[in-house]
Every structure is written in C-alpha cells, then in structure tokens.
Amino acid sequence: MKSNVGEYLQPFITEIPADLTSKEARDLKKSIYKFPDECIYIYSFKEGRVLYADGWEEVVGYKNEAITFGTIVSLAAPEFSEFLSELKDKAMIYIHTKSKELEKFGYSVEMKLVHKNGNKLPALIKVAVYQSEKGKVVSIIGRFQLIPSLRFSKVIQYSVFGPDKDEIETELNKMLRYKYVISNKEREALLLVAQGYSFKEVAAFLNVSASAIEKRILPMYKRFKVRSLSHLISFAYDNLILY
C-alpha cells in the first residue's frame, strides 16, 4: 500500500488501524460530527497509526476497524491516484516549512473513490491538520463525502485553505508534476474572465492586483497547451472546468 504514498510521506506511514474500543476513539466519536454519506479518519504521525475511523462501511464497503492509511490512499480511482499521492506529499512538504496556525492548513480534491465492490463514486476529499505540537504536525483529519452531482473530465480540480492560501497554491503548482489540474483560485479567475471581465476588473472584484490575475491565467496556456484566452475558455468548457 505504501506505493500509493509519495516518497516524502512514506517514512511517516504505517498500516496500523484504529483501536475503536479505546477511550480516545470513543471520545473522538462524541466530539467529531459526521455528515450523511461521509466517512472520516484521523491519522497520527506521532503514534504512527489511524486514531479514528467512522462511516467507511456505509460509504465504501470497508469496516471502520480495518481502515489503515494504505486502505485510504488505495481508494482513489486510478485516474486520480497519481495526482492525489503527489498532492498529499507536496502539501505535507509545504506544511512542514511552517510552524504557526498549522490547524488552519488543508486541501480538498474532487475525485472518484472505488467502492469495495468496484463501483466508482464521486466524492469531495478534504484533508486538514487536526493537531500540532511545538510547531509540528501531529495528526491529520480526512473527510470523504459522496457528492453525486460532481462532474469530471481529464482536468482534476483542487483547492487549498490556510493563512497563506495564495502562497500555498502558487508553491504547489510549482511543485506538482501532474499538469492536468486546476486550483480553485485559478478557476475563480477564469470563470470571471469567461464572463467577459477584463483582468483589471477581475482583479478589482477579487481584491488583488492585475498581475496576480495574469499569474493565475497565463500559466494555464502552457499547462493545457492552448494558444489564446478564447482557446483556454473553450478548453475549460469542454473539460467541465466551467459549465
């Protein structure tokens, strides 16, 4: 299962499931809200194991007590697994350069999960820092929520959150080798441009500089192999980035 985890994360990962009979797991069940059609995990880097898992059998067919980190990463459909593995790795590299407000950092990805029976399920994956100690990440929390209305193409959509959101997305886009991907920040700007607004008008609406909008839009020309703004917008509609 570790082959589904990036090189940076591999030393931190084990295949030990949660002890759901423990007081810690019972307390977590009481304190963490779970939405319908959602499964949750908490993984401790400090202890090297899953601390908590809930909702997995209902959503993807695996018993909560059998959930390990390897099981979690193996649930990504093949067309998403390479990017998700890389995103997990690069996001953790970035977070490990920070020491303050770590619990505010996280990311989300629209993707397909593979149910134990082989069916593919559209889902929104959210992963965030759950706990930190002395400026280091101790544990992360992941939420996998089924959303039947999600639509997919060859371009994967993701977003990040945290105190330095713009910096995070900029750095991740530099580090990610998987190129058929668009961040929420980029999609937000592209949507407004597609509606006919100039870069200057989009910048004013988003309260950023015009050069910031250029940095969001122009790199997509090379990434998606398009020759013009109209070509980029057409590509976005054809690939369900915009609809």
Secondary structure as GFF3:
##gff-version 3
##sequence-region A 1 243
A	DSSP	three_ten_helix	2	4	.	.	.	ID=ss1
A	DSSP	three_ten_helix	10	12	.	.	.	ID=ss2
A	DSSP	alpha_helix	23	31	.	.	.	ID=ss3
A	DSSP	beta_strand	38	44	.	.	.	ID=ss4
A	DSSP	beta_strand	49	54	.	.	.	ID=ss5
A	DSSP	alpha_helix	56	60	.	.	.	ID=ss6
A	DSSP	three_ten_helix	64	66	.	.	.	ID=ss7
A	DSSP	alpha_helix	69	74	.	.	.	ID=ss8
A	DSSP	alpha_helix	78	95	.	.	.	ID=ss9
A	DSSP	three_ten_helix	102	104	.	.	.	ID=ss10
A	DSSP	beta_strand	106	114	.	.	.	ID=ss11
A	DSSP	beta_strand	120	133	.	.	.	ID=ss12
A	DSSP	beta_strand	136	146	.	.	.	ID=ss13
A	DSSP	beta_strand	156	161	.	.	.	ID=ss14
A	DSSP	alpha_helix	165	175	.	.	.	ID=ss15
A	DSSP	beta_strand	181	183	.	.	.	ID=ss16
A	DSSP	alpha_helix	184	194	.	.	.	ID=ss17
A	DSSP	alpha_helix	199	206	.	.	.	ID=ss18
A	DSSP	alpha_helix	210	217	.	.	.	ID=ss19
A	DSSP	alpha_helix	219	223	.	.	.	ID=ss20
A	DSSP	alpha_helix	229	238	.	.	.	ID=ss21
###
